[in-house]
Amino acid sequence: MILPLLLALTTWLHDDSYVSAGKATSYVDAGCPRGEHGWTLTVRLTAAGDGRTATGSRTVPLTCRGELEQQVVEVRPDGTPFFGNHDKASLGVAEVRDPHGTITSSSTKRMHFYAWN
């Protein structure tokens, strides 16, 4: 049972996000114990720079296959559209929650936002 526990405690947010039409696509390696249901992944992003800031978040369900899998999460902005930048104030957070809403793992990174057309 150690492997499922380690899996639930591992989340890796990639530090690059691709921006198109104001939305940001992020990549997260995350997983949950095989066969379980109700696990979620939340991604929160902040793009900062050039006197503007864009924020957004999205929560998606995880399919629990008992292994880390790359999750692709498209985040819509709360207001100001996301934009390409590499400002050190840009940040991303990924959190995996169990069916009870408890955060089992998280990853926080300085983000690089790349314009993608």
Residue pairs with C-beta under 8 A, 6 or more apart in sequence:
3 66
4 33
4 34
4 66
5 33
7 31
7 32
7 33
7 66
7 67
7 68
8 31
8 32
8 33
8 96
8 98
8 104
8 105
9 104
9 105
10 29
10 30
10 31
10 68
10 105
11 28
11 29
11 30
11 41
11 94
11 95
11 96
11 105
11 106
11 107
12 28
12 29
12 30
12 68
12 94
12 107
13 26
13 27
13 28
13 43
13 92
13 93
13 94
13 107
13 108
13 109
14 26
14 27
14 28
14 29
14 109
15 92
15 109
15 110
15 111
15 112
16 27
16 111
16 112
16 114
17 24
17 25
17 26
17 27
17 45
17 75
17 82
17 92
17 111
17 112
17 113
17 114
18 24
18 25
18 113
18 114
18 116
19 25
19 47
19 82
19 83
19 84
19 113
19 114
19 115
19 116
20 115
20 116
20 117
21 81
22 54
22 76
22 77
22 81
22 82
22 83
23 74
23 75
23 76
23 77
23 81
23 82
24 45
24 47
24 56
24 74
24 75
24 77
24 82
24 113
25 72
25 73
25 74
25 75
25 116
26 43
26 45
26 72
26 73
26 75
26 92
26 94
27 70
27 71
27 72
27 73
28 41
28 43
28 70
28 71
28 73
28 94
28 107
29 68
29 69
29 70
29 71
30 41
30 62
30 68
30 69
30 71
30 94
30 96
30 105
31 62
31 64
31 65
31 66
31 67
31 68
31 69
32 39
32 62
32 64
32 96
32 98
32 104
33 64
33 66
34 64
34 65
34 66
34 67
35 64
35 66
36 64
36 99
37 64
37 99
38 61
38 98
38 99
39 61
39 62
39 64
39 96
39 97
39 98
39 99
40 59
40 60
40 61
40 62
40 96
40 97
41 59
41 60
41 61
41 62
41 71
41 73
41 94
41 95
41 96
41 97
42 57
42 58
42 59
42 60
42 93
42 94
42 95
42 97
43 57
43 58
43 60
43 73
43 75
43 92
43 93
43 94
44 55
44 56
44 57
44 92
44 93
44 94
44 95
45 54
45 55
45 56
45 57
45 75
45 82
45 91
45 92
45 93
45 111
46 53
46 54
46 55
46 89
46 90
46 91
46 92
46 111
47 53
47 54
47 55
47 82
47 83
47 85
47 87
47 90
47 111
47 113
48 85
48 87
48 89
48 90
48 91
49 83
49 85
49 86
49 87
49 89
49 90
50 83
50 85
50 87
52 80
52 83
53 80
54 77
54 78
54 79
54 80
54 81
54 82
54 83
55 77
55 78
55 79
55 80
56 75
56 76
56 77
56 78
56 82
57 75
57 78
58 73
58 74
58 75
58 76
60 71
60 73
62 71
62 96
63 69
75 82
82 113
83 113
83 115
84 113
84 114
84 115
85 112
85 113
86 112
86 113
88 110
90 110
90 111
90 112
90 113
91 108
91 109
91 110
91 111
92 108
92 109
92 110
92 111
93 106
93 107
93 108
94 106
94 107
94 108
95 103
95 105
95 106
96 103
96 104
96 105
96 106
97 103
97 104
98 104
